[in-house]
């Protein structure tokens, strides 16, 4: 049916009027295509599934999805609009924060490397160059805490995990007790998984190569069934969120005072963020002078405060330098 005219009208016959576009199956397309010189520029309809899609193109070949409406919930997504993108439930999704100074290579099971990312039960072998993560073996895991995002649980909530520039093979993805995979390909690619009723508490998100090593960038986990564009949080905010779980001061703390025998000098250390739980602390001491037994000490006072102290063994100057300080409240 072809109409060649400056305009067309489909009028009612005494009541309303519906224009119906029917397709044979969910995987087919029923849509309105707007063209320029017979080259597609915009499309609205059911394109490849039963959700409503609106997408645009500059050349009729490459398409950008501007809007989707989920068929069962009415949830609206604006995948290409950064300010409307879903927030990333993962911290350090681009692996740019590295307080532990992990140089890449093998990680033993359960050991953290880049902030918030640890090796799975069989360990992991990985490297990061710029924004490119290469995962050669094992699994990379991040426990996601519902309470951080104001939720009691992720159970029953559709979550979409997406990555950019996946190459080398497919990526196996587990979210709690459910799993799927993402096929290699250009652009942002995703899988949607719904944690089971028993997936309460911290949700373990796991990435592993299917077969050979895979390379990818910018991992994102968001609520909903659509992958939105990557939108990084401000660096200072991302660092504070990571500091909720692990924090390492960038400089040493030197104590230097004149004390009587047994006299102590102390300094309070305020952590940049209130940690998830009362942390464990580790440190190294150097440059000690006239230090009494059982000293120097680092005492954790709360989820936000600690104290370093040193006592003199005799009257005179007492010194100690605290370095390699780390506070750990990881899941």
C-alpha positions in Angstrom: 0.0 0.0 0.0 1.7 3.2 -1.2 0.6 6.7 -0.8 2.3 9.5 -2.7 0.7 12.8 -1.5 1.5 15.9 0.5 -0.7 14.6 3.3 -2.9 11.7 4.3 -5.9 11.4 6.6 -7.4 8.4 8.3 -10.8 9.6 9.6 -13.3 8.1 12.0 -16.5 6.6 10.8 -18.9 8.1 13.4 -16.7 7.3 16.4 -13.0 6.8 17.1 -10.3 5.4 14.9 -7.3 3.1 15.5 -4.3 2.5 13.3 -3.2 -1.1 14.1 0.2 -2.5 13.4 0.4 -6.2 14.2 3.4 -8.5 14.3 3.7 -12.3 14.2 5.9 -12.8 17.3 7.7 -10.9 20.1 11.0 -11.0 18.3 9.6 -9.3 15.2 9.0 -5.6 14.6 5.9 -3.4 14.5 6.9 0.2 14.2 6.7 3.6 12.5 9.9 4.4 10.6 10.6 8.0 9.7 13.0 8.4 6.7 15.0 11.0 4.9 15.7 10.1 1.3 14.6 6.5 2.2 17.3 6.4 4.9 16.0 5.8 8.4 16.3 8.7 10.9 13.8 7.8 13.7 11.7 4.7 14.7 9.0 4.3 17.2 7.3 1.0 18.1 7.9 -2.6 19.2 11.4 -3.3 17.8 12.6 -6.8 18.5 10.5 -7.3 21.7 7.3 -6.1 23.3 8.6 -3.0 25.0 8.0 0.4 23.4 11.2 1.9 21.8 12.1 5.2 20.4 15.4 5.4 18.6 17.2 7.7 16.2 19.9 7.6 13.6 22.1 10.1 11.8 22.8 7.8 8.8 20.2 5.0 8.8 22.8 2.5 9.9 24.0 3.3 13.4 21.0 3.7 15.9 20.8 5.2 19.3 18.0 4.2 21.6 16.6 7.4 23.2 13.6 6.0 25.2 12.1 2.7 26.2 8.9 1.9 28.1 8.9 -1.6 29.8 5.8 -3.5 28.8 4.8 -4.9 32.1 5.7 -2.1 34.6 5.5 1.1 32.4 9.0 1.9 33.6 10.6 4.6 31.4 14.3 4.6 30.6 16.3 7.2 28.8 19.4 5.1 27.9 21.3 7.8 26.0 20.7 10.7 28.4 23.5 10.9 31.0 21.5 12.9 33.7 18.7 10.4 33.5 20.9 7.3 33.5 20.4 4.7 36.3 22.9 5.0 39.1 25.7 2.5 39.3 25.2 0.1 42.2 28.9 -0.9 41.8 31.7 1.1 43.3 34.8 1.8 41.3 33.2 0.3 38.1 36.1 1.6 36.0 38.8 0.3 38.4 40.5 3.7 38.7 40.7 3.7 42.5 43.6 1.6 43.7 44.5 2.4 47.4 46.2 -0.9 47.9 48.6 -0.2 44.9 47.7 -3.5 43.2 49.9 -3.8 40.1 47.9 -6.5 38.4 48.6 -10.2 38.2 47.3 -13.1 40.3 45.0 -12.5 43.3 44.4 -15.3 45.8 40.8 -16.3 46.6 39.0 -13.6 48.6 41.8 -11.1 48.3 41.0 -7.5 47.3 43.1 -5.7 44.6 41.5 -2.6 43.0 39.1 -1.0 45.5 35.9 -3.0 46.1 37.0 -5.8 43.7 38.2 -9.1 45.1 39.1 -12.5 43.6 36.5 -15.3 43.5 36.7 -18.7 45.1 39.3 -19.9 42.6 41.3 -16.7 42.6 41.7 -14.3 39.7 44.3 -13.1 37.2 43.7 -9.6 35.9 45.3 -6.4 34.7 44.2 -2.8 34.0 45.6 -0.5 31.4 43.9 2.9 31.4 40.2 2.0 31.5 40.7 -1.5 29.9 40.3 -4.5 32.2 41.7 -7.8 31.0 40.5 -10.8 33.0 42.5 -13.8 32.1 41.4 -16.4 34.6 39.1 -16.9 37.7 36.4 -14.5 38.7 36.3 -10.9 39.8 33.8 -10.2 42.6 32.2 -7.2 44.2 29.8 -7.6 47.2 27.0 -5.0 46.8 25.5 -3.7 50.0 21.7 -2.9 49.7 21.8 -0.6 52.7 24.2 1.7 50.9 21.5 2.5 48.4 18.6 2.7 50.9 17.3 -0.8 50.2 16.7 -3.8 52.5 17.3 -6.3 49.7 17.8 -6.8 46.0 15.7 -10.0 45.9 13.1 -10.0 43.2 14.5 -6.7 41.7 15.5 -6.8 38.0 19.1 -5.7 37.7 21.0 -5.0 34.5 24.8 -5.5 34.3 26.5 -3.9 31.4 30.1 -3.4 30.1 31.7 -1.6 27.2 33.9 -3.0 24.4 33.8 -6.6 25.4 36.3 -8.6 23.3 38.1 -11.9 23.4 35.0 -14.0 24.2 31.8 -14.0 26.2 31.6 -12.8 29.8 29.9 -14.9 32.5 27.9 -12.8 35.0 26.5 -13.9 38.3 24.3 -11.7 40.5 23.5 -13.5 43.7 22.3 -17.0 42.8 21.4 -16.2 39.2 23.7 -16.1 36.2 23.8 -15.3 32.6 26.4 -14.1 30.0 27.2 -11.2 27.7 28.4 -11.9 24.2 31.5 -10.1 22.9 30.8 -7.0 20.7 31.3 -3.3 20.3 29.4 -0.7 22.4 27.7 -1.2 25.7 26.4 -4.8 26.0 24.3 -6.2 28.9 22.5 -8.9 30.6 19.4 -8.6 32.9 19.1 -10.8 36.0 16.6 -11.0 38.8 18.1 -12.1 42.2 16.0 -14.9 43.8 14.0 -14.6 47.0 16.9 -16.0 49.0 19.4 -13.4 47.7 19.2 -11.2 50.7 22.0 -9.3 52.4 25.1 -8.3 50.4 24.7 -9.4 46.8 27.8 -11.0 45.2 28.3 -9.8 41.7 30.8 -11.9 39.8 32.5 -11.5 36.4 34.4 -14.4 34.7 35.7 -15.1 31.2 34.0 -17.9 29.2 37.0 -19.6 27.8 39.9 -17.3 26.9 40.8 -14.0 28.5 38.4 -11.1 28.0 38.8 -7.4 27.9 36.2 -4.9 28.8 35.6 -1.4 30.3 33.4 0.4 32.7 31.3 -2.1 34.5 27.8 -0.9 35.5 25.0 -2.5 37.6 21.7 -0.7 37.7 18.1 -1.3 38.7 15.8 -2.0 35.8 15.8 -4.0 32.5 17.8 -1.6 30.4 21.4 -0.7 30.2 22.0 3.1 30.2 25.0 5.0 29.1 28.1 5.2 31.4 28.1 8.2 33.7 30.9 8.3 36.2 30.3 9.8 39.7 32.6 12.7 40.7 36.0 11.3 41.7 35.8 12.7 45.2 32.4 11.1 45.8 33.6 7.7 44.4 36.6 7.8 46.7 34.4 8.5 49.7 32.1 5.6 48.9 35.2 3.3 48.6 36.5 4.7 51.9 33.3 3.3 53.6 35.0 -0.1 53.2 38.8 0.5 53.0 40.9 3.6 53.6 44.6 4.1 53.6 46.0 7.6 54.5 48.4 8.9 51.9 51.0 10.1 54.4 52.7 8.9 57.6 52.0 10.3 61.1 54.9 11.4 63.2 54.7 11.8 67.0 57.5 13.8 68.7 57.3 15.1 72.3 59.2 15.5 75.5 57.6 13.3 78.2 58.2 12.0 81.7 58.8 8.3 82.2 55.5 6.5 81.2 54.1 9.8 79.8 52.3 9.4 76.4 51.6 11.5 73.4 48.7 10.8 71.1 47.0 12.2 68.0 43.4 11.6 66.9 42.8 10.5 63.3 39.5 11.3 61.7 38.5 8.9 58.8 37.1 10.6 55.7 33.9 8.5 55.7 32.0 6.6 58.3 33.0 3.0 57.6 30.5 0.2 57.1 31.5 -1.3 60.4 34.2 -0.8 63.1 37.3 -1.5 61.0 40.4 -3.5 61.7 43.6 -1.5 61.5 47.1 -2.3 60.4 50.3 -0.1 60.5 54.1 -0.1 60.6 56.3 1.9 62.9 59.7 3.5 62.2 62.0 6.2 63.7 61.3 5.2 67.3 63.2 6.9 70.1 62.7 6.2 73.9 59.6 4.1 73.4 58.1 2.1 76.2 57.0 -1.5 75.9 53.5 -2.0 74.5 53.9 1.2 72.5 53.4 2.6 69.9 49.7 1.8 69.4 46.9 2.5 67.0 43.5 2.3 68.6 40.2 2.3 66.6 37.7 4.3 68.6 34.7 4.1 66.3 33.6 3.7 62.7 34.9 7.3 62.0 37.8 7.8 64.5 41.1 6.3 65.6 44.0 7.3 67.7 47.8 6.8 67.5 49.9 7.0 70.6 53.3 6.4 72.0 54.6 6.3 75.6 58.1 7.2 76.8 60.2 4.7 78.6 62.2 7.4 80.4 62.2 11.1 80.9 63.1 12.8 77.6 62.2 13.0 74.0 60.0 10.2 72.6 59.4 9.7 68.9 57.6 7.3 66.6 56.4 7.5 63.0 53.3 5.5 61.9 53.3 4.5 58.2 51.4 2.0 56.0 48.2 2.7 58.0 45.1 1.0 56.7 41.5 0.6 57.9 39.5 -2.3 56.6 35.8 -2.9 56.9 35.3 -4.9 53.6 32.5 -7.4 53.2 
